[in-house]
Structure formats: structure tokens, C-alpha cells
């Protein structure tokens, strides 16, 4: 996928690599498509702030494990989209090898439903 064909990323985005005002380190190059609105955002804060300003705000809905095969992760370096399942197993983009922020795993529960066990 070329950069000009990349999907739109909503929220307080600060650069073409999908960094935002909340998370903007060199490794913060992932945008996540939210299950509730099917729009890409750099982070949960961007989603929440943006939807609260809309005429009909909505609650955040996380991706259930049954839908982790959905293409919902956007690499900000190459704009390749990949599945949630793949993203959760890698530390780099499977298309361009750009490194992802390992700290994002701390917020996974905000985006993805996980069963205990």
C-alpha cells in the first residue's frame, strides 16, 4: 500500500507516521482501527477526545478475540495494514520491519478483549 492510499487517521495526529500529541516517540508509529466506529486513531485518548466532540458521541468498543483476524493495525512507517492477531505476535511491522513501541502492550486491554487464562 502506498502512502497516498493510506486510510485516514483521526485524532490529534502530528505527523504522517501516525504519531499524536499523546504518544509521539520515534517508535509510536501504529494506528488502531477502533471496533466501535471502524476508524483509525493513534491512541485511545485521540479516539475519546474526538468522539466526544461529534454530534452523536459513542462509547469505545474493544475488539473481541473472535475478530482478531480483522485488519485493524496501520503501520505509520509504510502504511501497511495488518491483522490484530499478527500485530499481537510481532515487535516490528511484518511488511517494512519498522520497530513498534513495546510499551503499547501496556494499553492492549483498552483496544482488545482478552479472555482470562
C-alpha positions in Angstrom: 0.0 0.0 0.0 1.4 3.4 -0.9 1.4 6.4 1.4 -1.2 8.2 -0.8 -3.6 5.3 -0.5 -3.3 5.1 3.3 -6.5 5.2 5.3 -7.4 8.4 7.1 -6.2 8.5 10.7 -8.4 10.6 13.0 -7.5 12.4 16.2 -4.6 14.8 17.2 -2.2 13.4 14.7 1.1 15.3 14.4 2.8 13.6 11.5 2.4 11.2 8.6 3.8 8.3 10.7 0.6 8.5 12.8 2.2 9.9 15.9 -0.2 12.0 18.1 0.1 14.7 20.7 -0.3 12.0 23.4 2.3 9.4 22.1 5.0 10.7 19.8 8.2 8.8 20.4 10.2 7.5 17.5 8.5 4.1 18.0 4.9 5.4 18.2 4.0 4.6 14.6 0.9 2.4 15.0 -2.7 3.5 14.5 -5.5 1.2 15.5 -8.9 0.9 13.9 -11.5 1.0 16.6 -14.1 -1.7 16.7 -16.9 0.8 17.6 -16.5 3.1 14.7 -14.1 1.4 12.3 -11.9 4.5 12.1 -8.1 4.6 12.7 -6.8 6.6 15.7 -3.2 6.8 17.0 -4.4 6.1 20.6 -7.3 5.7 22.9 -7.1 9.3 24.1 -7.4 10.6 20.5 -10.4 8.4 20.0 -12.1 9.5 23.2 -11.4 13.2 22.7 -12.6 13.1 19.0 -15.8 11.2 19.5 -16.8 13.5 22.4 -16.9 16.4 20.0 -19.1 14.7 17.5 -22.9 15.3 17.2 -23.5 11.7 18.3 -20.6 10.5 20.6 -20.2 6.8 21.2 -18.6 4.6 23.7 -15.4 2.8 22.9 -15.8 -0.9 22.0 -12.8 -3.3 22.1 -12.1 -6.0 19.5 -13.3 -9.4 20.8 -10.8 -12.2 20.3 -13.1 -13.8 17.7 -12.4 -10.8 15.5 -8.6 -10.6 15.9 -8.2 -11.8 12.3 -9.6 -8.3 11.3 -7.2 -5.9 9.6 -7.1 -3.2 12.1 -3.5 -2.1 12.6 -1.8 0.5 10.5 2.0 0.9 10.4 2.8 4.6 10.2 6.1 3.9 8.5 4.8 2.1 5.4 1.0 2.4 5.8 0.6 -1.4 5.5 -2.4 -2.7 7.3 -2.2 -6.0 9.2 -4.4 -8.1 11.4 -4.7 -7.7 15.2 -3.6 -11.3 15.6 -0.4 -10.7 13.7 0.3 -7.4 15.5 0.0 -9.0 18.9 2.7 -11.5 17.9 5.3 -9.2 16.4 7.6 -6.4 17.6 8.1 -4.9 14.1 5.9 -4.3 11.1 5.7 -7.5 9.1 5.8 -5.5 5.9 8.7 -3.0 6.4 10.3 -4.2 9.7 9.8 -0.8 11.4 10.0 -1.3 15.1 6.8 -0.8 17.1 6.8 0.6 20.7 6.9 -2.4 23.1 5.2 -0.1 25.7 2.0 -0.2 23.6 1.4 -3.7 25.1 0.6 -2.0 28.4 -2.5 -0.5 26.7 -3.6 -3.6 24.8 -6.6 -4.1 27.2 -8.0 -0.8 26.0 -8.2 -2.0 22.4 -8.6 -5.8 22.6 -10.7 -8.0 24.7 -8.7 -10.8 26.3 -10.1 -13.9 27.9 -8.6 -14.9 31.2 -6.4 -17.9 31.2 
